[in-house]
Amino acid sequence: MSWNFLEPASRGNLDMVWRREADGLLELVSDPALWDDPTAAGHWRVREVVAHLIHNTEAYLHSFHLTTVDEEPEPLLSVRDMAKNMDAGAQALSGLPRQELIDRLQGVLNSMLAVTAELSDKDWTDLLVPHWYMGPVPASFFPICQALEYIVHGWDVRKAVPGIRPLDGEAADLLVPLCFLMWPNTSDLDGVKEPFEIGVRVLGGANAGDTVGKVRPEGIEFVPGDLSGLTVIEFDPAGLVLTAFGRADAGTVRGSRDLAEKFLNLFFRF
């Protein structure tokens, strides 16, 4: 079975991790004592994390609905406004009663799992579903984003509980390919005047390997390749995930630290 979410052969692994991480988060937020505790998601408390998950999942379900009707999707939103828009969505719901929010989250999670289960393998790669920031994307993008949200926000919520909270290895492995997809779509290249290349090495897990980042003023491309002669940033899978999604400043630099910092500071944190 694959650990690359773009491949239909990954569906069993994705479903397993998604359900496990969702169950873990729902168990955590069921504790009333944590409801107003801070998390690692910026200024959000536990209640805002739950509200955000509802807001995003309902938007995903609407996107799938649009594939079944003759209706135009709404105009694309700017990724520069992603953090602001996500916060507004969370704040709009976070004042609702705790149990109402938890029940609503369980309901939309079940609906999203059902929609995903109904996709054929051909749908997984070929059905284009409108995304409000990226436009039409393969259907597989939505279940991996759901898994991402429960993995990363589950980590955020666990930070409300005293102690060290590592990221699950299979969860991190699953998200490694998504990091290389999200980075080009959440970058600010205004300051890039000259092209450069940098290596990213994932040191372990199912998606270990070497990737060349080709940075140009017009965009970033990631391709597997030989890192000889390049500055290389080494990550374990969890370090890459937590760095790519703005939770940590991880990575070991082999080569120019200035170039590595230039690269890592190209991306929006959300």
TADA-V625028 format. One record per residue. N is the residue number from 0. RES is the residue in one small letter. PSI is psi in degrees with one decimal (NA if undefined). D_CENTER is the distance of its C-alpha to the mean C-alpha in Angstrom with 2 decimals. Layout:
BEGIN
N&RES&PSI&D_CENTER ; N&RES&PSI&D_CENTER
END
This chain:
BEGIN
0&m&143.7&21.27 ; 1&s&157.2&18.44 ; 2&w&17.9&15.14 ; 3&n&110.2&13.93 ; 4&f&-19.7&12.09 ; 5&l&-15.7&14.04 ; 6&e&133.0&17.20 ; 7&p&-27.8&18.75 ; 8&a&-10.3&19.96 ; 9&s&-6.8&16.55 ; 10&r&-39.8&16.76 ; 11&g&-43.8&18.60 ; 12&n&-42.7&16.32 ; 13&l&-46.3&13.17 ; 14&d&-43.0&15.35 ; 15&m&-49.5&16.73 ; 16&v&-44.0&13.64 ; 17&w&-50.7&12.11 ; 18&r&-42.4&15.60 ; 19&r&-44.7&16.25 ; 20&e&-37.5&13.31 ; 21&a&-44.0&14.08 ; 22&d&-40.4&17.72 ; 23&g&-42.2&17.28 ; 24&l&-44.0&15.65 ; 25&l&-35.9&18.31 ; 26&e&-42.3&20.97 ; 27&l&-48.7&20.11 ; 28&v&-7.7&20.15 ; 29&s&-11.6&23.38 ; 30&d&110.3&25.20 ; 31&p&-26.9&26.81 ; 32&a&-20.9&27.43 ; 33&l&-8.9&23.77 ; 34&w&-38.6&23.18 ; 35&d&17.0&23.94 ; 36&d&149.8&22.84 ; 37&p&157.6&20.56 ; 38&t&-177.3&17.08 ; 39&a&5.3&15.02 ; 40&a&67.0&13.11 ; 41&g&-128.7&15.80 ; 42&h&1.9&18.66 ; 43&w&137.7&17.16 ; 44&r&179.5&19.18 ; 45&v&-41.2&18.29 ; 46&r&-37.5&19.58 ; 47&e&-34.4&17.24 ; 48&v&-46.0&14.12 ; 49&v&-44.2&15.76 ; 50&a&-40.0&16.73 ; 51&h&-43.1&13.32 ; 52&l&-39.9&12.09 ; 53&i&-48.6&15.33 ; 54&h&-46.7&15.09 ; 55&n&-42.9&11.83 ; 56&t&-40.0&13.08 ; 57&e&-34.8&16.45 ; 58&a&-39.7&15.25 ; 59&y&-43.8&13.69 ; 60&l&-37.5&17.06 ; 61&h&-38.5&18.93 ; 62&s&-43.5&17.35 ; 63&f&-36.4&18.61 ; 64&h&-37.9&21.86 ; 65&l&-21.7&22.35 ; 66&t&-9.6&22.61 ; 67&t&-3.5&25.65 ; 68&v&161.7&27.59 ; 69&d&78.0&29.24 ; 70&e&133.4&27.32 ; 71&e&137.3&25.68 ; 72&p&161.3&22.11 ; 73&e&157.1&21.97 ; 74&p&148.4&21.91 ; 75&l&143.9&18.70 ; 76&l&155.0&17.33 ; 77&s&135.1&16.91 ; 78&v&-22.0&13.63 ; 79&r&-23.5&15.96 ; 80&d&7.6&16.27 ; 81&m&-49.6&12.68 ; 82&a&-43.1&13.06 ; 83&k&-44.1&16.54 ; 84&n&-40.3&15.84 ; 85&m&-38.6&13.22 ; 86&d&-42.3&15.82 ; 87&a&-41.9&18.58 ; 88&g&-41.2&17.10 ; 89&a&-44.0&16.70 ; 90&q&-32.1&20.14 ; 91&a&-25.3&21.78 ; 92&l&-18.0&21.22 ; 93&s&-17.3&21.28 ; 94&g&-5.8&25.08 ; 95&l&157.7&25.57 ; 96&p&145.9&27.11 ; 97&r&-51.5&24.98 ; 98&q&-34.2&26.00 ; 99&e&-42.7&25.54 ; 100&l&-42.3&21.88 ; 101&i&-43.8&21.32 ; 102&d&-39.0&23.26 ; 103&r&-40.0&21.43 ; 104&l&-44.5&18.01 ; 105&q&-38.6&19.60 ; 106&g&-45.8&21.07 ; 107&v&-31.1&18.09 ; 108&l&-47.2&16.21 ; 109&n&-40.1&19.37 ; 110&s&-41.1&19.55 ; 111&m&-38.1&16.11 ; 112&l&-39.4&17.00 ; 113&a&-43.4&20.33 ; 114&v&-43.4&19.17 ; 115&t&-42.0&17.06 ; 116&a&-28.8&20.11 ; 117&e&-12.4&22.35 ; 118&l&135.0&20.71 ; 119&s&166.7&22.96 ; 120&d&-33.9&21.94 ; 121&k&-42.1&23.09 ; 122&d&-38.6&20.94 ; 123&w&-39.3&17.86 ; 124&t&-28.2&18.48 ; 125&d&-23.9&20.94 ; 126&l&120.9&20.25 ; 127&l&126.3&18.76 ; 128&v&133.2&17.09 ; 129&p&128.9&16.94 ; 130&h&138.9&13.76 ; 131&w&-11.1&14.82 ; 132&y&-32.8&13.40 ; 133&m&-3.1&13.55 ; 134&g&-158.2&16.48 ; 135&p&127.2&17.17 ; 136&v&157.5&14.61 ; 137&p&146.7&15.28 ; 138&a&-30.8&14.98 ; 139&s&-19.7&12.84 ; 140&f&-31.1&9.82 ; 141&f&-46.1&9.98 ; 142&p&-33.6&10.31 ; 143&i&-33.4&7.46 ; 144&c&-36.8&5.24 ; 145&q&-46.1&7.78 ; 146&a&-44.3&7.64 ; 147&l&-47.7&4.18 ; 148&e&-41.9&5.95 ; 149&y&-32.9&9.07 ; 150&i&-54.8&8.42 ; 151&v&-44.4&7.36 ; 152&h&-26.6&9.59 ; 153&g&-41.0&12.04 ; 154&w&-42.7&12.39 ; 155&d&-46.7&12.94 ; 156&v&-38.1&15.55 ; 157&r&-23.8&17.18 ; 158&k&-13.3&17.95 ; 159&a&-12.9&20.29 ; 160&v&129.6&22.33 ; 161&p&143.1&24.58 ; 162&g&172.2&23.99 ; 163&i&134.1&21.66 ; 164&r&87.3&18.36 ; 165&p&163.2&16.97 ; 166&l&138.4&13.79 ; 167&d&138.9&14.81 ; 168&g&-45.4&15.53 ; 169&e&-36.7&14.67 ; 170&a&-44.6&11.23 ; 171&a&-43.9&10.70 ; 172&d&-43.3&12.53 ; 173&l&-33.4&10.47 ; 174&l&-10.9&7.26 ; 175&v&-50.0&9.76 ; 176&p&-31.7&10.33 ; 177&l&-33.7&6.89 ; 178&c&-42.6&7.44 ; 179&f&-15.6&10.72 ; 180&l&-38.5&9.76 ; 181&m&-38.5&7.60 ; 182&w&-48.7&10.33 ; 183&p&-23.9&13.15 ; 184&n&-2.1&11.82 ; 185&t&40.1&11.31 ; 186&s&150.8&14.56 ; 187&d&105.1&17.93 ; 188&l&13.1&20.64 ; 189&d&-32.3&23.63 ; 190&g&0.6&24.93 ; 191&v&107.8&24.80 ; 192&k&-31.7&28.44 ; 193&e&139.5&28.86 ; 194&p&151.0&26.69 ; 195&f&164.3&25.68 ; 196&e&149.5&24.04 ; 197&i&150.8&22.26 ; 198&g&143.1&21.35 ; 199&v&121.6&18.25 ; 200&r&121.8&19.29 ; 201&v&120.3&17.29 ; 202&l&-14.5&20.09 ; 203&g&177.4&19.60 ; 204&g&-178.8&18.08 ; 205&a&-23.8&17.76 ; 206&n&30.4&16.06 ; 207&a&149.3&18.33 ; 208&g&179.5&19.92 ; 209&d&134.3&20.71 ; 210&t&135.0&19.02 ; 211&v&125.3&20.78 ; 212&g&117.9&19.09 ; 213&k&105.8&21.53 ; 214&v&124.3&21.32 ; 215&r&158.5&23.56 ; 216&p&-27.5&24.34 ; 217&e&-5.2&23.20 ; 218&g&174.3&19.84 ; 219&i&135.6&18.03 ; 220&e&136.3&18.27 ; 221&f&126.5&17.14 ; 222&v&143.5&19.68 ; 223&p&142.3&20.87 ; 224&g&175.8&24.07 ; 225&d&130.2&26.67 ; 226&l&9.6&25.89 ; 227&s&130.5&29.60 ; 228&g&-4.9&30.65 ; 229&l&152.1&27.20 ; 230&t&133.9&25.69 ; 231&v&134.7&23.07 ; 232&i&120.8&20.22 ; 233&e&134.3&19.91 ; 234&f&145.1&17.00 ; 235&d&163.7&16.83 ; 236&p&-44.8&13.57 ; 237&a&-38.7&12.56 ; 238&g&-40.3&13.77 ; 239&l&-47.2&11.70 ; 240&v&-48.4&8.35 ; 241&l&-28.4&9.81 ; 242&t&-46.9&11.27 ; 243&a&-30.8&8.61 ; 244&f&25.2&6.72 ; 245&g&21.3&10.29 ; 246&r&-13.4&11.55 ; 247&a&160.7&14.16 ; 248&d&78.4&16.47 ; 249&a&180.0&16.85 ; 250&g&141.5&18.41 ; 251&t&124.1&22.05 ; 252&v&128.1&23.67 ; 253&r&97.8&26.44 ; 254&g&-137.6&28.24 ; 255&s&112.5&27.92 ; 256&r&-34.5&25.99 ; 257&d&-42.9&26.55 ; 258&l&-40.1&24.86 ; 259&a&-42.2&21.85 ; 260&e&-39.3&21.58 ; 261&k&-44.6&22.08 ; 262&f&-50.7&19.18 ; 263&l&-22.4&16.69 ; 264&n&9.2&17.85 ; 265&l&-13.4&17.13 ; 266&f&141.5&13.58 ; 267&f&146.3&12.74 ; 268&r&133.4&11.27 ; 269&f&NA&9.73
END
